[in-house]
Amino acid sequence: MNSKAHQARERAAIILRVRSGQITAAEGARLMGVCRKTYYQWEQRALKGMMAQLEPLAPGRPEKPIDPEKEAMTQKITDLEARLKVAEQTAEVRAILRAMDQVASKKKPKSS
């Protein structure tokens, strides 16, 4: 465990000892090497952090953060696929019209 994590765990243990009445805030501050005012600030931050981590979470997997570049590319792909579909349908209609024109021109009697 790195030294910062170890130090944070020691501070948390001291705060819990103070909150459970095992030692006084002055003793906790002395063990942390800070004044009582700083101890109380750290205690407040620790309790807020603990409360934030204990709030219920939404069920299921957390949503992945949205990558704006990926979102833009996804939207562009969607737009291009829609344009491709329209182009394919247009080509199909033109082919049908050409075939109809060819059939119509074969049925017309030639005037002499």
Secondary structure as GFF3:
##gff-version 3
##sequence-region A 1 112
A	DSSP	alpha_helix	3	19	.	.	.	ID=ss1
A	DSSP	alpha_helix	25	32	.	.	.	ID=ss2
A	DSSP	alpha_helix	36	54	.	.	.	ID=ss3
A	DSSP	alpha_helix	68	107	.	.	.	ID=ss4
###
